[in-house]
Amino acid sequence: MAFRSATLLLLALLLFYTAQASSDARIEGQDTHMEVVKGPNRRLLPFVDCGRLCKVRCSLHSRPNVCTRACGTCCARCNCVPPGTSGNREVCGRCYTDMKTHGNKPKCP
């Protein structure tokens, strides 16, 4: 009986540490560290190097300057840039996918 409870306890600890380690993993290709937002909505936000990530995102675009400007706006508002040079927009969530231009076209590259 004692052996069984000790085994269950060790298994529970192993699962806890495995879950903790996997939750600490970073999204590949994104430099993130936490910074505190001051004001009434205090919370931790990941810091994203928008300039570098948008330069990579727009490197193969037919109009890289326009793409980089739009990407920078989206990154500043949503704090995220999808991986790769195109697609994968759903990785950044609704903020990134639902942002539209004045012509009701998707804003974020």
N, C-alpha and C positions, 0 to 999 in steps of 0.2 A: 504494500500500500504506500509506504513512504517513498519507495523507488519510483512508483508511478507518478506521484505528485511532484517529485523532484524533476522527472523527465518532462512533465507538462510545463513546469516552471521554466526550465531551460529552453524548451521549444517556444514558449511565449516570449522570452527575452530575445531569442534569435530572430523571431518574426518582427519584433519591435525595432531592433537595430537595423534589420534589412530594410524595413519601411522608412526608417529615418535616413539611411544612406541614400535610398533611391529618391527621396523627396529633396535631398540636398543637391542632386545632380542638376547641372546647368543645361540650358538649351544650347545645342551645338551651334557655334558661330555667333553667339551673342555675348557681349561683355556686359555682365550685370553685377551691380553691387547696390546695396540698399541705401537710400537717403530719406531723411524725414522731411515731410512737407509741413511747413509751419502754417498755422492758421486754424480755423474751426474744423477743417477736415483732416486732422492729423492721422497720417497713415504712412506705411512704408511703401515706396515706389522703387522699382528697379531702375537704375541709371542705364541708359542705352546710348552708345556713341552713334548718334544719328548720321553724322557726316560720313563716317567710315562705312557704316552698313548701307547707307543709301548709295554711296559710290559703287559698292559691289553690286547692289541690286540693279542699278541702272547702267552697268558697264556695257551691256549688249543692246541697249535700247537704241532705236533709230534717232531719237531726239534726247540725248543724255542730259542736257541742261534742263529741259522742261521736266523730264522724269525725276531728276535729282531735287528740283525745287518742290514738286508735288510730294515726293517721298519724304522730304524734310518736314513739310507741314504735317503730313500724316503721322510721322514718327513723333513729332513734338506733342501732338494731341493724344495719340494712342499709346505712346511709349513702347512701340514695337515696330520692327521691320521684318517681314517674312523672309525665310531663308531662300537662297537661290536667286536667279535673275528674272524669273517670272513664275506665276502661279503661287500656290501655297498661301493665298491670302487669308484663308480660314484659320490659320495658325494664330493670327493676331486678334481674332474675335470680331464681334459685331462693330466695334468702333472703327476698325480698319475697313471692313467690307461694306458698311452702310454709308460711309462718307461719300457725298455726291458733289459734282460741280454745279454751277448755275444752270448748265444745260441738262441736268439730271443724269449725267454719266458718272461712272465710278471715278472718284478722284485719285485714289491711292493705287500706285503701280504694283 
